[in-house]
Amino acid sequence: MKLELTSITKRFGRVTAVDDISLQVHAGDVFGFMGSNGAGKTTMIRMILNILQPDSGVICWKGQNVHLVDRSCFGYLPEERGLYPKMPVMDQLLYLTQLHGNHRPKDAKKHIEQWLQRLDLVAHKRTPVEKLSKGNQQKVQFIAAVAHRPELVILDEPFSGLDPVNVQVLQQSLSYLSEQGTTLIFSSHRLEQVEHLCNRVALIHRARIALQGSIQEAKQWAGVKTVRLATPNPLDFVESLPGASIQDRVGEMTELQIQKGLNPQDILRMALQQGQVMHFEVCELSLEDVYLKVVGE
């Protein structure tokens, strides 16, 4: 079971929103789309859901073109909320779940109750949506996307409007879905969430994929590492090392960036020749570092 995009292109007039993108999302993946506003993430999501059709290329789910796939296979949490403001939470979720046509009211209600419990919304199940906080409205929208038990769930900026506590609650819910075998795709500007939750990512920049792969592969893409060491001594020797540069120094703590091929232990050995070293560590780039490097270049 997988989602496969092959040479997808979408234009709006003279603007190319998605330019010859190919990627695969495997069954059970938690796949993150990264990219700046206007990079093409939402357009790609809408084509996966067959809301928009590509100008060229093919999108398949489990080997079948998405325009032939039963819509109940997919769940979608859009960035913009699409709830009925005056309708009570439970009535609304029952209605939206049954629209997918694969739940009897009694079964649907039981499953929705479980999600309301998990997201701490039981006390609000008779409350009209417009009376809820923005964070709780977002959680109701999330339940609407997953209550019909879809095989693939796509979430566009799912953490928008959530406080840190509810971010954690939603993270736990995504982990639960993943453990149940649901394939997840989400687009987010919160790269720390992408790094924490996803096993694979794609960075979309100017309508094309700049990099894709596992989290580890993405971090290694730039071919650089960060070294942090604390010493009271000057580090003049760094200037003579090709591929090494000092990024920051605060007090006795220095942060260096070293290119692939330079052994961090050489840095430590040379620093020890100068005198005492109180702290030394080698750090990978974060996804945010990689993102800034790609977009900056």
Stockholm file with secondary structure:
# STOCKHOLM 1.0

chainA/1-297         MKLELTSITKRFGRVTAVDDISLQVHAGDVFGFMGSNGAGKTTMIRMILNILQPDSGVICWKGQNVHLVDRSCFGYLPEERGLYPKMPVMDQLLYLTQLHGNHRPKDAKKHIEQWLQRLDLVAHKRTPVEKLSKGNQQKVQFIAAVAHRPELVILDEPFSGLDPVNVQVLQQSLSYLSEQGTTLIFSSHRLEQVEHLCNRVALIHRARIALQGSIQEAKQWAGVKTVRLATPNPLDFVESLPGASIQDRVGEMTELQIQKGLNPQDILRMALQQGQVMHFEVCELSLEDVYLKVVGE
#=GR chainA/1-297 SS CEEEEEEEEEEETTEEEEEEEEEEEETTCEEEEECCTTSSHHHHHHHHTTSSCCSEEEEEETTEEGGGSCGGGEEEECSSCCCCTTSBHHHHHHHHHHTTSCCCHHHHHHHHHHHHHHTTCGGGTTSBGGGSCHHHHHHHHHHHHHTTCCSEEEEESTTTTCCHHHHHHHHHHHHHHHHTTCEEEEECSCHHHHHHHCSEEEEEETTEEEEEEEHHHHHHTTCEEEEEEECSSCCGGGGGSTTEEEEEEETTEEEEEEETTCCHHHHHHHHHHHSCCCEEEEECCCHHHHHHHHHHC
#=GC SS_cons         CEEEEEEEEEEETTEEEEEEEEEEEETTCEEEEECCTTSSHHHHHHHHTTSSCCSEEEEEETTEEGGGSCGGGEEEECSSCCCCTTSBHHHHHHHHHHTTSCCCHHHHHHHHHHHHHHTTCGGGTTSBGGGSCHHHHHHHHHHHHHTTCCSEEEEESTTTTCCHHHHHHHHHHHHHHHHTTCEEEEECSCHHHHHHHCSEEEEEETTEEEEEEEHHHHHHTTCEEEEEEECSSCCGGGGGSTTEEEEEEETTEEEEEEETTCCHHHHHHHHHHHSCCCEEEEECCCHHHHHHHHHHC
//
